[in-house]
Amino acid sequence: MATDAAARLLAAELAVIEAACRHMNLTAAGRELGLGQSVMSRRIAAVEAALGVPIFLRDGRRLRLSPQGAALLPAIRAASDRLEAAVAMLGAAGPDEVAGTLRLGTLPTFAAAWLAPRLAGFAARHPAVAIDLSTIGADFADGRKDAVTWDGEAVDAVISWGRGGWRGFAARRLFDERVIPVTAPGLALPDDPARLGREGPPLIRHTTRADLWPDWAGAAGLPPQGFRPSPQGAGADGAAGRRAEPRFEHFFMILAAAVAGLGIALVPEAFARPDLVAGRLKRVAPVLPALRTGAAYWLITTDALSTHPRIRAFREWITEEAAERATETSQSLAE
């Protein structure tokens, strides 16, 4: 049948089609495969002729997917990912060993404060796997993080913050976000937690999570309006001349500022815990509950890559680490 012949040709030219889909440029795709632009063009044209529909629409030297090509793309990527996973399994030294490079993207604070200090444990378990760790964007102004916006060609999996529900992705919930106020041990604080930020050191704020302090106050039974961001040049009461509230883009910056005595920070307990244990920070108003934001930290990858040996090995390891962290958090919050 013509359909069978077209499918066989597409399978035979899978690398050519997949590279063209990824680069959307025949010269760049051909360079990756060691083929000239004209050879790439002829081989894609042969597949399109067999299918009877265009995969790409040409716009000068640039390509864009046709509607039919967009419909084929998930199957093309899934087939390519499964082949890579199978080859990786063949290259393993033993039936239980995985090897190669795992490209991970994560948030800067998660990488520095939580993941990097634990990676020696993963390396001990899987010494043939090299971790290539990079950071991803962290704009949480809309309260969500959209996995679809991440570059799947740059990373194999990401660890990020969010509330789940990402279509087309395999997501493993690692641990829930619990937020607590902390400060340097030497700072004098008001006796009444409702006066935090109005008396004593200023509140340190996260640039894109402006509602974090009011949300914590509301959950703690304090008046949220007293914890809303101050107008520029004013303190928490809105009075000119009060100390301005510092703002930082990332939690690792906020933690460093708090350790240095700049003010009172509101941060995820998971990231503050090393400084709390070491005595560099102390919890503020420990009788008040931690804020459960409803969000969590997740390991996210594509459905096609979710069964890859390196992804599977990392998922098993980090799930165990996250479970241990959850136990530590429950114990520390109960103290």
BALOBA-1460 file (C-alpha; in Angstrom, 3 decimals):
// residues 335
<rec num="1" residu="m" x="0.000" y="0.000" z="0.000"/>
<rec num="2" residu="a" x="1.134" y="3.563" z="-0.690"/>
<rec num="3" residu="t" x="0.633" y="4.469" z="2.974"/>
<rec num="4" residu="d" x="2.985" y="1.685" z="4.089"/>
<rec num="5" residu="a" x="5.630" y="2.771" z="1.588"/>
<rec num="6" residu="a" x="5.371" y="6.395" z="2.763"/>
<rec num="7" residu="a" x="5.687" y="5.315" z="6.394"/>
<rec num="8" residu="r" x="8.770" y="3.214" z="5.620"/>
<rec num="9" residu="l" x="10.404" y="6.103" z="3.781"/>
<rec num="10" residu="l" x="9.599" y="8.471" z="6.633"/>
<rec num="11" residu="a" x="11.168" y="6.017" z="9.077"/>
<rec num="12" residu="a" x="14.258" y="5.726" z="6.893"/>
<rec num="13" residu="e" x="14.642" y="9.501" z="6.777"/>
<rec num="14" residu="l" x="13.721" y="10.057" z="10.431"/>
<rec num="15" residu="a" x="17.036" y="11.736" z="11.332"/>
<rec num="16" residu="v" x="16.755" y="14.127" z="8.377"/>
<rec num="17" residu="i" x="13.169" y="15.114" z="9.151"/>
<rec num="18" residu="e" x="13.777" y="15.406" z="12.916"/>
<rec num="19" residu="a" x="16.854" y="17.613" z="12.450"/>
<rec num="20" residu="a" x="14.995" y="19.844" z="9.998"/>
<rec num="21" residu="c" x="12.086" y="20.165" z="12.448"/>
<rec num="22" residu="r" x="14.468" y="21.131" z="15.231"/>
<rec num="23" residu="h" x="16.555" y="23.673" z="13.325"/>
<rec num="24" residu="m" x="13.970" y="24.910" z="10.816"/>
<rec num="25" residu="n" x="16.958" y="25.531" z="8.567"/>
<rec num="26" residu="l" x="18.289" y="22.961" z="6.085"/>
<rec num="27" residu="t" x="21.869" y="24.222" z="6.184"/>
<rec num="28" residu="a" x="22.077" y="23.958" z="9.972"/>
<rec num="29" residu="a" x="20.303" y="20.589" z="10.021"/>
<rec num="30" residu="g" x="22.542" y="19.245" z="7.263"/>
<rec num="31" residu="r" x="25.662" y="20.432" z="9.064"/>
<rec num="32" residu="e" x="24.620" y="18.389" z="12.086"/>
<rec num="33" residu="l" x="24.173" y="15.268" z="9.942"/>
<rec num="34" residu="g" x="27.133" y="15.818" z="7.648"/>
<rec num="35" residu="l" x="24.903" y="16.437" z="4.621"/>
<rec num="36" residu="g" x="24.715" y="19.318" z="2.187"/>
<rec num="37" residu="q" x="21.692" y="21.595" z="1.939"/>
<rec num="38" residu="s" x="20.751" y="20.276" z="-1.494"/>
<rec num="39" residu="v" x="20.889" y="16.652" z="-0.294"/>
<rec num="40" residu="m" x="18.665" y="17.530" z="2.662"/>
<rec num="41" residu="s" x="16.205" y="19.253" z="0.350"/>
<rec num="42" residu="r" x="15.997" y="16.288" z="-2.046"/>
<rec num="43" residu="r" x="15.492" y="13.733" z="0.727"/>
<rec num="44" residu="i" x="12.758" y="15.771" z="2.408"/>
<rec num="45" residu="a" x="11.084" y="16.342" z="-0.960"/>
<rec num="46" residu="a" x="11.060" y="12.570" z="-1.557"/>
<rec num="47" residu="v" x="9.326" y="11.967" z="1.771"/>
<rec num="48" residu="e" x="6.782" y="14.701" z="1.059"/>
<rec num="49" residu="a" x="6.090" y="13.229" z="-2.382"/>
<rec num="50" residu="a" x="5.491" y="9.809" z="-0.850"/>
<rec num="51" residu="l" x="3.179" y="11.259" z="1.786"/>
<rec num="52" residu="g" x="1.333" y="13.388" z="-0.729"/>
<rec num="53" residu="v" x="1.445" y="16.408" z="1.620"/>
<rec num="54" residu="p" x="4.098" y="18.966" z="2.536"/>
<rec num="55" residu="i" x="5.865" y="18.649" z="5.864"/>
<rec num="56" residu="f" x="7.448" y="22.089" z="5.595"/>
<rec num="57" residu="l" x="6.506" y="25.403" z="4.051"/>
<rec num="58" residu="r" x="9.437" y="27.341" z="2.593"/>
<rec num="59" residu="d" x="10.037" y="30.989" z="3.402"/>
<rec num="60" residu="g" x="13.310" y="31.811" z="1.703"/>
<rec num="61" residu="r" x="15.989" y="29.888" z="3.578"/>
<rec num="62" residu="r" x="13.794" y="29.421" z="6.598"/>
<rec num="63" residu="l" x="11.286" y="26.633" z="7.105"/>
<rec num="64" residu="r" x="8.066" y="26.410" z="9.019"/>
<rec num="65" residu="l" x="5.895" y="23.411" z="9.628"/>
<rec num="66" residu="s" x="2.819" y="22.877" z="7.516"/>
<rec num="67" residu="p" x="-0.358" y="21.832" z="9.342"/>
<rec num="68" residu="q" x="0.378" y="18.259" z="8.275"/>
<rec num="69" residu="g" x="3.974" y="18.576" z="9.503"/>
<rec num="70" residu="a" x="2.791" y="19.900" z="12.849"/>
<rec num="71" residu="a" x="0.513" y="16.866" z="13.156"/>
<rec num="72" residu="l" x="3.453" y="14.536" z="12.426"/>
<rec num="73" residu="l" x="5.924" y="16.270" z="14.747"/>
<rec num="74" residu="p" x="4.956" y="14.528" z="18.038"/>
<rec num="75" residu="a" x="5.335" y="11.098" z="16.409"/>
<rec num="76" residu="i" x="8.662" y="12.076" z="14.821"/>
<rec num="77" residu="r" x="10.092" y="13.289" z="18.131"/>
<rec num="78" residu="a" x="8.726" y="10.318" z="20.053"/>
<rec num="79" residu="a" x="10.324" y="7.870" z="17.601"/>
<rec num="80" residu="s" x="13.649" y="9.711" z="17.796"/>
<rec num="81" residu="d" x="13.555" y="9.773" z="21.609"/>
<rec num="82" residu="r" x="12.762" y="6.060" z="21.825"/>
<rec num="83" residu="l" x="15.652" y="5.197" z="19.523"/>
<rec num="84" residu="e" x="18.011" y="7.291" z="21.672"/>
<rec num="85" residu="a" x="16.757" y="5.541" z="24.803"/>
<rec num="86" residu="a" x="17.256" y="2.115" z="23.219"/>
<rec num="87" residu="v" x="20.791" y="2.972" z="22.122"/>
<rec num="88" residu="a" x="21.576" y="4.250" z="25.622"/>
<rec num="89" residu="m" x="20.442" y="0.935" z="27.079"/>
<rec num="90" residu="l" x="22.657" y="-0.973" z="24.639"/>
<rec num="91" residu="g" x="25.631" y="1.127" z="25.715"/>
<rec num="92" residu="a" x="25.183" y="0.453" z="29.416"/>
<rec num="93" residu="a" x="27.920" y="-1.621" z="31.025"/>
<rec num="94" residu="g" x="25.463" y="-3.879" z="32.818"/>
<rec num="95" residu="p" x="21.731" y="-4.573" z="33.001"/>
<rec num="96" residu="d" x="21.272" y="-2.094" z="35.869"/>
<rec num="97" residu="e" x="23.780" y="0.567" z="34.779"/>
<rec num="98" residu="v" x="22.998" y="3.712" z="32.826"/>
<rec num="99" residu="a" x="25.513" y="6.027" z="31.201"/>
<rec num="100" residu="g" x="25.836" y="9.249" z="29.269"/>
<rec num="101" residu="t" x="24.933" y="12.884" z="29.940"/>
<rec num="102" residu="l" x="21.686" y="14.014" z="31.557"/>
<rec num="103" residu="r" x="20.857" y="17.632" z="30.747"/>
<rec num="104" residu="l" x="18.865" y="19.237" z="33.544"/>
<rec num="105" residu="g" x="17.384" y="22.716" z="33.738"/>
<rec num="106" residu="t" x="16.252" y="24.130" z="37.057"/>
<rec num="107" residu="l" x="15.652" y="27.328" z="38.997"/>
<rec num="108" residu="p" x="18.787" y="29.065" z="40.304"/>
<rec num="109" residu="t" x="17.931" y="28.732" z="44.013"/>
<rec num="110" residu="f" x="16.795" y="25.125" z="43.693"/>
<rec num="111" residu="a" x="20.089" y="24.320" z="41.973"/>
<rec num="112" residu="a" x="22.305" y="26.089" z="44.508"/>
<rec num="113" residu="a" x="20.465" y="25.503" z="47.778"/>
<rec num="114" residu="w" x="18.899" y="22.077" z="47.265"/>
<rec num="115" residu="l" x="20.061" y="20.064" z="44.265"/>
<rec num="116" residu="a" x="23.815" y="20.681" z="43.920"/>
<rec num="117" residu="p" x="24.619" y="19.756" z="47.546"/>
<rec num="118" residu="r" x="22.882" y="16.396" z="47.029"/>
<rec num="119" residu="l" x="24.247" y="15.414" z="43.604"/>
<rec num="120" residu="a" x="27.178" y="13.492" z="45.062"/>
<rec num="121" residu="g" x="24.627" y="10.894" z="46.146"/>
<rec num="122" residu="f" x="23.372" y="10.500" z="42.588"/>
<rec num="123" residu="a" x="26.943" y="10.311" z="41.260"/>
<rec num="124" residu="a" x="27.765" y="7.552" z="43.750"/>
<rec num="125" residu="r" x="24.766" y="5.537" z="42.601"/>
<rec num="126" residu="h" x="25.228" y="6.200" z="38.866"/>
<rec num="127" residu="p" x="28.918" y="7.023" z="38.286"/>
<rec num="128" residu="a" x="28.613" y="6.679" z="34.498"/>
<rec num="129" residu="v" x="26.010" y="9.475" z="34.233"/>
<rec num="130" residu="a" x="27.290" y="13.042" z="33.912"/>
<rec num="131" residu="i" x="24.918" y="15.791" z="35.039"/>
<rec num="132" residu="d" x="24.863" y="18.904" z="32.840"/>
<rec num="133" residu="l" x="23.010" y="21.459" z="35.003"/>
<rec num="134" residu="s" x="21.767" y="24.807" z="33.720"/>
<rec num="135" residu="t" x="19.249" y="27.379" z="34.929"/>
<rec num="136" residu="i" x="15.853" y="28.194" z="33.451"/>
<rec num="137" residu="g" x="13.755" y="31.353" z="33.597"/>
<rec num="138" residu="a" x="11.951" y="32.203" z="36.806"/>
<rec num="139" residu="d" x="9.191" y="34.735" z="36.118"/>
<rec num="140" residu="f" x="6.354" y="33.743" z="38.444"/>
<rec num="141" residu="a" x="4.297" y="36.907" z="38.102"/>
<rec num="142" residu="d" x="1.267" y="34.959" z="36.870"/>
<rec num="143" residu="g" x="1.522" y="32.332" z="39.605"/>
<rec num="144" residu="r" x="2.350" y="29.517" z="37.178"/>
<rec num="145" residu="k" x="5.328" y="28.185" z="35.297"/>
<rec num="146" residu="d" x="4.599" y="26.899" z="31.823"/>
<rec num="147" residu="a" x="6.668" y="23.835" z="30.950"/>
<rec num="148" residu="v" x="5.906" y="24.288" z="27.252"/>
<rec num="149" residu="t" x="8.077" y="27.411" z="27.050"/>
<rec num="150" residu="w" x="11.278" y="25.551" z="27.925"/>
<rec num="151" residu="d" x="13.686" y="24.509" z="25.203"/>
<rec num="152" residu="g" x="13.373" y="20.752" z="24.914"/>
<rec num="153" residu="e" x="16.451" y="20.677" z="22.690"/>
<rec num="154" residu="a" x="18.643" y="22.219" z="25.407"/>
<rec num="155" residu="v" x="17.542" y="20.043" z="28.338"/>
<rec num="156" residu="d" x="16.173" y="16.549" z="28.853"/>
<rec num="157" residu="a" x="14.213" y="17.423" z="31.998"/>
<rec num="158" residu="v" x="13.541" y="20.410" z="34.218"/>
<rec num="159" residu="i" x="12.873" y="20.909" z="37.919"/>
<rec num="160" residu="s" x="10.615" y="23.837" z="38.575"/>
<rec num="161" residu="w" x="7.870" y="25.375" z="40.646"/>
<rec num="162" residu="g" x="4.195" y="25.237" z="39.792"/>
<rec num="163" residu="r" x="0.812" y="23.676" z="40.349"/>
<rec num="164" residu="g" x="0.944" y="20.891" z="37.776"/>
<rec num="165" residu="g" x="-1.465" y="20.157" z="34.957"/>
<rec num="166" residu="w" x="1.043" y="20.461" z="32.102"/>
<rec num="167" residu="r" x="-0.364" y="18.714" z="29.049"/>
<rec num="168" residu="g" x="2.023" y="16.579" z="27.042"/>
<rec num="169" residu="f" x="4.531" y="16.344" z="29.889"/>
<rec num="170" residu="a" x="5.329" y="13.715" z="32.491"/>
<rec num="171" residu="a" x="5.567" y="15.498" z="35.862"/>
<rec num="172" residu="r" x="6.616" y="14.050" z="39.221"/>
<rec num="173" residu="r" x="5.711" y="16.121" z="42.293"/>
<rec num="174" residu="l" x="8.782" y="16.307" z="44.534"/>
<rec num="175" residu="f" x="7.677" y="18.346" z="47.541"/>
<rec num="176" residu="d" x="5.214" y="21.081" z="48.428"/>
<rec num="177" residu="e" x="6.301" y="24.651" z="48.967"/>
<rec num="178" residu="r" x="6.138" y="25.813" z="52.607"/>
<rec num="179" residu="v" x="7.258" y="29.385" z="53.228"/>
<rec num="180" residu="i" x="8.603" y="30.761" z="56.530"/>
<rec num="181" residu="p" x="10.027" y="34.125" z="57.692"/>
<rec num="182" residu="v" x="13.702" y="34.130" z="58.719"/>
<rec num="183" residu="t" x="16.310" y="36.670" z="59.709"/>
<rec num="184" residu="a" x="19.863" y="36.939" z="61.009"/>
<rec num="185" residu="p" x="20.110" y="35.970" z="64.708"/>
<rec num="186" residu="g" x="21.402" y="39.380" z="65.855"/>
<rec num="187" residu="l" x="18.519" y="41.520" z="64.587"/>
<rec num="188" residu="a" x="16.012" y="42.936" z="67.083"/>
<rec num="189" residu="l" x="12.397" y="42.214" z="66.171"/>
<rec num="190" residu="p" x="9.101" y="43.629" z="67.469"/>
<rec num="191" residu="d" x="7.301" y="41.518" z="70.063"/>
<rec num="192" residu="d" x="4.086" y="41.664" z="68.042"/>
<rec num="193" residu="p" x="4.427" y="39.789" z="64.708"/>
<rec num="194" residu="a" x="1.790" y="42.127" z="63.242"/>
<rec num="195" residu="r" x="4.374" y="44.928" z="63.519"/>
<rec num="196" residu="l" x="6.985" y="43.139" z="61.411"/>
<rec num="197" residu="g" x="8.182" y="45.511" z="58.718"/>
<rec num="198" residu="r" x="6.751" y="48.504" z="60.569"/>
<rec num="199" residu="e" x="9.167" y="48.283" z="63.458"/>
<rec num="200" residu="g" x="12.698" y="46.941" z="63.325"/>
<rec num="201" residu="p" x="14.315" y="45.628" z="60.142"/>
<rec num="202" residu="p" x="12.500" y="45.889" z="56.799"/>
<rec num="203" residu="l" x="10.798" y="43.062" z="54.952"/>
<rec num="204" residu="i" x="12.795" y="41.662" z="52.044"/>
<rec num="205" residu="r" x="10.596" y="41.020" z="49.011"/>
<rec num="206" residu="h" x="10.712" y="38.746" z="45.974"/>
<rec num="207" residu="t" x="10.453" y="40.763" z="42.764"/>
<rec num="208" residu="t" x="7.838" y="38.617" z="41.011"/>
<rec num="209" residu="r" x="5.988" y="37.231" z="44.025"/>
<rec num="210" residu="a" x="4.605" y="40.417" z="45.495"/>
<rec num="211" residu="d" x="1.729" y="38.685" z="47.310"/>
<rec num="212" residu="l" x="3.922" y="36.320" z="49.293"/>
<rec num="213" residu="w" x="4.114" y="38.453" z="52.452"/>
<rec num="214" residu="p" x="0.376" y="39.320" z="52.539"/>
<rec num="215" residu="d" x="-0.480" y="35.664" z="51.906"/>
<rec num="216" residu="w" x="1.747" y="34.555" z="54.780"/>
<rec num="217" residu="a" x="0.197" y="37.151" z="57.086"/>
<rec num="218" residu="g" x="-3.334" y="36.090" z="56.198"/>
<rec num="219" residu="a" x="-2.540" y="32.424" z="56.771"/>
<rec num="220" residu="a" x="-0.953" y="33.335" z="60.132"/>
<rec num="221" residu="g" x="-4.011" y="35.285" z="61.269"/>
<rec num="222" residu="l" x="-2.348" y="38.686" z="60.893"/>
<rec num="223" residu="p" x="-3.808" y="41.665" z="58.968"/>
<rec num="224" residu="p" x="-2.524" y="41.239" z="55.374"/>
<rec num="225" residu="q" x="-2.760" y="44.948" z="54.560"/>
<rec num="226" residu="g" x="0.152" y="45.663" z="56.875"/>
<rec num="227" residu="f" x="2.361" y="43.390" z="54.779"/>
<rec num="228" residu="r" x="1.571" y="44.680" z="51.318"/>
<rec num="229" residu="p" x="4.435" y="46.173" z="49.282"/>
<rec num="230" residu="s" x="5.290" y="49.754" z="50.196"/>
<rec num="231" residu="p" x="5.174" y="52.589" z="47.670"/>
<rec num="232" residu="q" x="8.621" y="53.486" z="46.416"/>
<rec num="233" residu="g" x="10.392" y="55.658" z="48.981"/>
<rec num="234" residu="a" x="7.990" y="54.753" z="51.801"/>
<rec num="235" residu="g" x="7.964" y="52.228" z="54.593"/>
<rec num="236" residu="a" x="5.318" y="49.647" z="55.430"/>
<rec num="237" residu="d" x="3.059" y="52.357" z="56.872"/>
<rec num="238" residu="g" x="3.412" y="54.415" z="53.723"/>
<rec num="239" residu="a" x="5.269" y="57.137" z="55.618"/>
<rec num="240" residu="a" x="7.991" y="58.905" z="53.705"/>
<rec num="241" residu="g" x="11.465" y="58.593" z="55.168"/>
<rec num="242" residu="r" x="11.023" y="55.052" z="56.453"/>
<rec num="243" residu="r" x="13.586" y="52.497" z="55.377"/>
<rec num="244" residu="a" x="12.857" y="51.221" z="51.881"/>
<rec num="245" residu="e" x="12.150" y="47.539" z="51.380"/>
<rec num="246" residu="p" x="14.827" y="45.709" z="49.368"/>
<rec num="247" residu="r" x="13.690" y="43.487" z="46.506"/>
<rec num="248" residu="f" x="15.497" y="40.589" z="44.851"/>
<rec num="249" residu="e" x="14.773" y="38.447" z="41.807"/>
<rec num="250" residu="h" x="15.800" y="35.084" z="43.258"/>
<rec num="251" residu="f" x="15.464" y="33.365" z="46.618"/>
<rec num="252" residu="f" x="19.214" y="32.679" z="46.802"/>
<rec num="253" residu="m" x="19.753" y="36.456" z="46.728"/>
<rec num="254" residu="i" x="17.126" y="36.944" z="49.433"/>
<rec num="255" residu="l" x="18.769" y="34.298" z="51.617"/>
<rec num="256" residu="a" x="22.200" y="35.887" z="51.249"/>
<rec num="257" residu="a" x="20.771" y="39.299" z="52.125"/>
<rec num="258" residu="a" x="19.007" y="37.881" z="55.194"/>
<rec num="259" residu="v" x="22.172" y="36.148" z="56.418"/>
<rec num="260" residu="a" x="23.987" y="39.490" z="56.048"/>
<rec num="261" residu="g" x="21.368" y="41.181" z="58.274"/>
<rec num="262" residu="l" x="19.597" y="43.244" z="55.618"/>
<rec num="263" residu="g" x="16.103" y="42.423" z="56.863"/>
<rec num="264" residu="i" x="13.445" y="39.743" z="57.289"/>
<rec num="265" residu="a" x="13.112" y="37.240" z="54.463"/>
<rec num="266" residu="l" x="10.154" y="35.063" z="53.533"/>
<rec num="267" residu="v" x="11.529" y="31.968" z="51.817"/>
<rec num="268" residu="p" x="10.763" y="28.302" z="51.177"/>
<rec num="269" residu="e" x="11.813" y="26.285" z="54.221"/>
<rec num="270" residu="a" x="13.598" y="23.776" z="51.959"/>
<rec num="271" residu="f" x="16.055" y="26.467" z="50.850"/>
<rec num="272" residu="a" x="16.508" y="28.095" z="54.271"/>
<rec num="273" residu="r" x="17.087" y="24.852" z="56.148"/>
<rec num="274" residu="p" x="20.925" y="24.681" z="55.730"/>
<rec num="275" residu="d" x="21.268" y="28.220" z="57.101"/>
<rec num="276" residu="l" x="18.828" y="27.466" z="59.931"/>
<rec num="277" residu="v" x="20.706" y="24.319" z="60.922"/>
<rec num="278" residu="a" x="24.047" y="26.151" z="60.786"/>
<rec num="279" residu="g" x="22.729" y="29.026" z="62.907"/>
<rec num="280" residu="r" x="23.193" y="31.651" z="60.195"/>
<rec num="281" residu="l" x="19.449" y="32.321" z="60.248"/>
<rec num="282" residu="k" x="16.692" y="31.995" z="62.811"/>
<rec num="283" residu="r" x="13.007" y="31.504" z="62.230"/>
<rec num="284" residu="v" x="10.834" y="34.550" z="62.922"/>
<rec num="285" residu="a" x="7.626" y="34.035" z="64.933"/>
<rec num="286" residu="p" x="8.069" y="30.242" z="65.047"/>
<rec num="287" residu="v" x="4.705" y="29.816" z="66.790"/>
<rec num="288" residu="l" x="2.980" y="30.937" z="63.585"/>
<rec num="289" residu="p" x="2.347" y="28.322" z="60.869"/>
<rec num="290" residu="a" x="4.300" y="28.072" z="57.655"/>
<rec num="291" residu="l" x="2.475" y="29.259" z="54.558"/>
<rec num="292" residu="r" x="1.493" y="26.408" z="52.267"/>
<rec num="293" residu="t" x="1.313" y="28.167" z="48.907"/>
<rec num="294" residu="g" x="-0.438" y="25.349" z="47.073"/>
<rec num="295" residu="a" x="2.488" y="25.084" z="44.672"/>
<rec num="296" residu="a" x="5.223" y="22.467" z="44.620"/>
<rec num="297" residu="y" x="8.562" y="21.655" z="43.047"/>
<rec num="298" residu="w" x="8.326" y="19.193" z="40.159"/>
<rec num="299" residu="l" x="10.544" y="17.075" z="37.941"/>
<rec num="300" residu="i" x="9.178" y="17.522" z="34.421"/>
<rec num="301" residu="t" x="10.076" y="15.885" z="31.125"/>
<rec num="302" residu="t" x="8.321" y="14.944" z="27.907"/>
<rec num="303" residu="d" x="6.126" y="11.877" z="27.742"/>
<rec num="304" residu="a" x="8.498" y="10.395" z="25.166"/>
<rec num="305" residu="l" x="11.598" y="10.867" z="27.343"/>
<rec num="306" residu="s" x="9.986" y="9.787" z="30.603"/>
<rec num="307" residu="t" x="11.097" y="6.153" z="30.148"/>
<rec num="308" residu="h" x="14.665" y="6.993" z="29.108"/>
<rec num="309" residu="p" x="17.127" y="5.123" z="31.379"/>
<rec num="310" residu="r" x="18.905" y="8.289" z="32.548"/>
<rec num="311" residu="i" x="15.617" y="10.076" z="33.249"/>
<rec num="312" residu="r" x="14.228" y="7.041" z="35.043"/>
<rec num="313" residu="a" x="17.360" y="6.683" z="37.198"/>
<rec num="314" residu="f" x="17.353" y="10.354" z="38.125"/>
<rec num="315" residu="r" x="13.621" y="10.341" z="38.873"/>
<rec num="316" residu="e" x="13.997" y="7.398" z="41.251"/>
<rec num="317" residu="w" x="16.909" y="9.041" z="43.059"/>
<rec num="318" residu="i" x="15.416" y="12.519" z="43.403"/>
<rec num="319" residu="t" x="12.074" y="11.094" z="44.542"/>
<rec num="320" residu="e" x="13.884" y="9.372" z="47.410"/>
<rec num="321" residu="e" x="15.757" y="12.579" z="48.263"/>
<rec num="322" residu="a" x="12.534" y="14.580" z="48.204"/>
<rec num="323" residu="a" x="10.837" y="12.083" z="50.516"/>
<rec num="324" residu="e" x="13.694" y="12.421" z="53.019"/>
<rec num="325" residu="r" x="13.466" y="16.211" z="52.789"/>
<rec num="326" residu="a" x="9.717" y="16.102" z="53.434"/>
<rec num="327" residu="t" x="10.343" y="14.097" z="56.607"/>
<rec num="328" residu="e" x="12.973" y="16.610" z="57.764"/>
<rec num="329" residu="t" x="10.596" y="19.495" z="57.081"/>
<rec num="330" residu="s" x="7.736" y="17.924" z="59.015"/>
<rec num="331" residu="q" x="10.048" y="17.402" z="61.982"/>
<rec num="332" residu="s" x="11.501" y="20.919" z="61.874"/>
<rec num="333" residu="l" x="8.105" y="22.602" z="61.545"/>
<rec num="334" residu="a" x="6.825" y="20.601" z="64.489"/>
<rec num="335" residu="e" x="9.687" y="21.740" z="66.732"/>
